[in-house]
Amino acid sequence: MAITTFTDEHSSPIPPSRIFKASIVDSHNLIPKLMPQAIKSIEIIHGDGGAGSIKQINFAEGTMILNFYVGSPFKYMKYRVDELNEDTFTYGYTTVEGDSLVDKLEKITYYVKFEPSPDGGTISKVTSIYHTVGDFTLKEEDVKAGKERVVAMYKVVEAFLIQNPDAYV
């Protein structure tokens, strides 16, 4: 098994509390409404949505996550919420089951932190930790498409919040 870690930063004009509530705390309600072409539903399988909960994302038909799996439509992904802190705007979760893991990945763990930026917006810091199976080595270009989709989702939520200034306040 190999462990590969990537980090990314993104900025937004939306304050941390709003983007956190919309994209993390209420993601199971909001994301399928904003992106039905990609996410059919997000279900809470176990728990109340907080730490220890298990959620399942059901993808719309033909959705791809990582570019080395292009051509294989994914149906679902289950993940465990490891941390959800609305005071510090931190979130951690681990993908534990689903088509996206296939036979090359044991699990993927993500840590997200939303920090205030000097202009009143947010700087989001994301760390992704990929645990591969066997001697498979993951390269940044292998996860590029997945990262682009996450950023696109973040931008859709951001656009919604800009258009709806009273939402998630």
MITIBA-818684 format. One record per residue (C-alpha): residue number from 0; residue in three letters; z negated, x negated, y negated. Coordinates in steps of 0.001 Angstrom, whole numbers. Example, Ala and Ser with C-alpha at 12.3 -4.5 7.8 and 13.67 -1.06 7.14 Angstrom:
BEGIN
> 0;ALA;-7800;-12300;4500
> 1;SER;-7140;-13670;1060
END
This chain:
BEGIN
> 0;MET;0;0;0
> 1;ALA;818;-1175;-3498
> 2;ILE;-606;136;-6744
> 3;THR;1609;247;-9822
> 4;THR;305;1252;-13249
> 5;PHE;2252;2346;-16314
> 6;THR;946;3249;-19768
> 7;ASP;2625;5235;-22510
> 8;GLU;1779;6448;-25999
> 9;HIS;3234;9382;-27889
> 10;SER;2490;10747;-31325
> 11;SER;2418;14315;-32536
> 12;PRO;1758;15992;-35889
> 13;ILE;-537;18481;-34086
> 14;PRO;-4328;17798;-34151
> 15;PRO;-5865;16721;-30809
> 16;SER;-7890;19905;-30253
> 17;ARG;-4804;22170;-30463
> 18;ILE;-2474;20040;-28345
> 19;PHE;-5245;19523;-25758
> 20;LYS;-6023;23253;-25498
> 21;ALA;-2351;24202;-25220
> 22;SER;-970;21427;-22996
> 23;ILE;-4029;20850;-20794
> 24;VAL;-6679;23598;-20833
> 25;ASP;-4252;26552;-20920
> 26;SER;-1254;24823;-19360
> 27;HIS;-1271;27162;-16359
> 28;ASN;-523;30079;-18701
> 29;LEU;1549;28481;-21457
> 30;ILE;3883;26015;-19711
> 31;PRO;5581;28536;-17355
> 32;LYS;6227;30815;-20356
> 33;LEU;7716;28018;-22460
> 34;MET;9671;26302;-19660
> 35;PRO;10625;28903;-17018
> 36;GLN;13772;26930;-16191
> 37;ALA;11575;24073;-14891
> 38;ILE;8157;25543;-13997
> 39;LYS;8018;28853;-12163
> 40;SER;4207;29019;-12168
> 41;ILE;981;27012;-12219
> 42;GLU;-1747;28476;-10034
> 43;ILE;-5413;27602;-9808
> 44;ILE;-5891;27385;-6021
> 45;HIS;-9561;26377;-6076
> 46;GLY;-12175;26265;-8837
> 47;ASP;-12175;27420;-12430
> 48;GLY;-9594;24984;-13833
> 49;GLY;-12171;22288;-14655
> 50;ALA;-13082;19109;-12797
> 51;GLY;-12843;19547;-9040
> 52;SER;-10274;22332;-9280
> 53;ILE;-7031;22266;-7329
> 54;LYS;-3895;23504;-9079
> 55;GLN;-405;24037;-7741
> 56;ILE;2755;23752;-9820
> 57;ASN;5646;25767;-8411
> 58;PHE;8899;24334;-9692
> 59;ALA;11971;26367;-10505
> 60;GLU;14720;25781;-7971
> 61;GLY;16449;22408;-8314
> 62;THR;13792;20664;-10440
> 63;MET;13633;16882;-10036
> 64;ILE;10632;14706;-10854
> 65;LEU;11388;11060;-10121
> 66;ASN;14906;9705;-10346
> 67;PHE;14751;7971;-6956
> 68;TYR;14496;11436;-5415
> 69;VAL;17484;12867;-7284
> 70;GLY;19313;15217;-4992
> 71;SER;16142;16544;-3335
> 72;PRO;14921;19731;-4990
> 73;PHE;11135;19940;-5207
> 74;LYS;9345;23198;-4603
> 75;TYR;5739;22449;-5472
> 76;MET;3044;19910;-6290
> 77;LYS;-727;20227;-5804
> 78;TYR;-3127;18220;-7885
> 79;ARG;-6869;17821;-8236
> 80;VAL;-8447;17892;-11686
> 81;ASP;-10653;14782;-11777
> 82;GLU;-11857;15103;-15373
> 83;LEU;-11510;17691;-18128
> 84;ASN;-13517;16949;-21260
> 85;GLU;-12831;19207;-24233
> 86;ASP;-15162;17182;-26471
> 87;THR;-13409;13830;-25984
> 88;PHE;-9939;15318;-25273
> 89;THR;-9677;13403;-21998
> 90;TYR;-8066;14611;-18811
> 91;GLY;-7568;13031;-15429
> 92;TYR;-5829;14410;-12370
> 93;THR;-4450;13238;-9039
> 94;THR;-1373;14527;-7243
> 95;VAL;-2569;15183;-3699
> 96;GLU;255;17096;-2045
> 97;GLY;3819;18187;-2578
> 98;ASP;7478;17415;-2229
> 99;SER;7353;14845;-5037
> 100;LEU;5211;12492;-2939
> 101;VAL;7676;12532;-15
> 102;ASP;7160;9443;2154
> 103;LYS;7038;6734;-520
> 104;LEU;3933;7776;-2466
> 105;GLU;419;8393;-1179
> 106;LYS;-813;9783;-4487
> 107;ILE;-372;9536;-8247
> 108;THR;-3331;9529;-10635
> 109;TYR;-2977;10242;-14341
> 110;TYR;-5418;9701;-17192
> 111;VAL;-4655;11287;-20552
> 112;LYS;-6520;10831;-23842
> 113;PHE;-5682;12559;-27100
> 114;GLU;-6912;10639;-30161
> 115;PRO;-6699;11612;-33828
> 116;SER;-4036;9762;-35786
> 117;PRO;-4527;8756;-39457
> 118;ASP;-2079;11468;-40575
> 119;GLY;-4102;14286;-38966
> 120;GLY;-1987;14449;-35844
> 121;THR;-2486;13033;-32379
> 122;ILE;-1783;9883;-30452
> 123;SER;-1688;10652;-26741
> 124;LYS;-2295;7788;-24348
> 125;VAL;-1236;8271;-20741
> 126;THR;-1944;5954;-17826
> 127;SER;-128;6658;-14556
> 128;ILE;-1271;4963;-11357
> 129;TYR;1109;5158;-8406
> 130;HIS;-232;4438;-4913
> 131;THR;2763;3685;-2698
> 132;VAL;3027;3815;1083
> 133;GLY;3673;622;3048
> 134;ASP;5461;-2182;1264
> 135;PHE;7450;81;-1051
> 136;THR;7373;-1288;-4599
> 137;LEU;7764;1097;-7482
> 138;LYS;9673;-21;-10558
> 139;GLU;9550;1453;-14047
> 140;GLU;13124;2730;-13768
> 141;ASP;12028;4688;-10657
> 142;VAL;9691;6818;-12766
> 143;LYS;11738;6908;-15981
> 144;ALA;13151;10399;-15361
> 145;GLY;9693;11768;-14570
> 146;LYS;8271;10264;-17757
> 147;GLU;11128;11758;-19780
> 148;ARG;10398;15204;-18347
> 149;VAL;6705;14926;-19232
> 150;VAL;7571;13911;-22805
> 151;ALA;10047;16802;-23014
> 152;MET;7332;19235;-21896
> 153;TYR;4933;17751;-24469
> 154;LYS;7577;18225;-27187
> 155;VAL;8158;21860;-26144
> 156;VAL;4416;22559;-26470
> 157;GLU;4374;20715;-29800
> 158;ALA;7300;22794;-31119
> 159;PHE;5546;25990;-30014
> 160;LEU;2374;24960;-31874
> 161;ILE;4335;24094;-35021
> 162;GLN;6052;27494;-34931
> 163;ASN;2750;29257;-34199
> 164;PRO;147;27636;-36515
> 165;ASP;-2567;30137;-35497
> 166;ALA;-2201;29477;-31745
> 167;TYR;-4865;27404;-29996
> 168;VAL;-7007;26812;-33086
END
